[in-house]
Amino acid sequence: MIAFPAGVKVWIAGGVTDMRRGMNTLALQVQEGLGRDPHAGEIFCFRGRKGDLVKILWHDGVGMSLYLKRLEAGKFIWPVSRSGEAVQISAAQLGYLHEGVSGYPRR
């Protein structure tokens, strides 16, 4: 697991994301779709249609990073929001999500 700063805000994008999108297009999605600043140090997570691929976008104050994880078997457990918008979780819950453990409340 990547060591993110304590207390960092983590946002899970609702629905599915086109995993062909790169760093710049995902940053634009954060800005326009989620209404957040992609350069503010928050973490943004996106899941592909099949559920086996996750991309994490994070600006650490020096530069933008894009992390990708693909599962060989199974799917990532993803929270469901009523409105289909972003869901905020803690950095610890991101660790659970990254490891495939359900450790956050479903909505």
WOZI-V69998 format. One record per pair of residues at least 4 apart in sequence whose C-alpha atoms are under 8 Angstrom apart, sorted by the first residue. I is the first residue (numbers start at 1). J is the second residue. If there is no record, write none. Layout:
I|J  I|J
//
This chain:
1|95  1|98  4|8  4|91  6|91  7|90  7|91  8|41  8|42  8|43  8|90  8|91  9|42  9|43  9|88  9|89  9|90  9|91  10|42  10|43  10|44  10|45  10|88  10|89  10|90  10|91  10|94  11|42  11|43  11|44  11|45  11|86  11|87  11|88  11|89  12|44  12|45  12|46  12|79  12|86  12|87  12|88  12|89  13|34  13|44  13|45  13|46  13|47  13|85  13|86  13|87  14|46  14|79  14|80  14|81  14|84  14|85  14|86  14|87  15|47  15|80  15|84  15|85  16|46  16|47  16|48  16|49  17|46  17|47  17|48  17|49  18|48  18|49  19|47  19|48  19|53  19|55  21|25  21|26  22|26  23|27  23|57  23|64  23|65  23|66  24|28  25|29  26|30  26|57  27|31  27|38  27|57  28|32  28|33  28|38  29|33  29|34  30|34  30|35  30|36  30|37  30|38  30|44  31|35  31|36  31|37  31|38  32|36  34|85  34|86  38|42  38|58  38|59  39|58  39|59  39|61  39|64  40|59  40|61  41|58  41|59  41|60  41|61  42|58  42|59  43|56  43|57  43|58  43|59  44|56  44|57  44|58  45|54  45|55  45|56  45|57  46|54  46|55  46|56  47|51  47|52  47|53  47|54  47|55  48|52  48|53  48|54  50|75  51|75  51|76  51|77  52|70  52|71  52|72  52|73  52|74  52|75  52|76  53|68  53|69  53|70  53|71  53|75  53|76  54|68  54|69  54|70  54|76  55|66  55|67  55|68  55|69  56|65  56|66  56|67  56|68  57|64  57|65  57|66  57|67  58|64  58|65  58|66  59|63  59|64  59|65  60|64  60|65  71|75  71|76  75|100  76|97  76|98  76|100  77|97  77|100  77|101  77|102  78|97  79|87  79|104  79|105  79|106  79|107  80|84  80|106  80|107  81|85  81|86  81|87  81|106  81|107  82|107  89|93  89|94  89|104  90|94  91|95  92|96  93|97  93|103  93|104  94|98  95|99  96|100  96|101  96|102  96|103  97|101  97|102  97|103
//
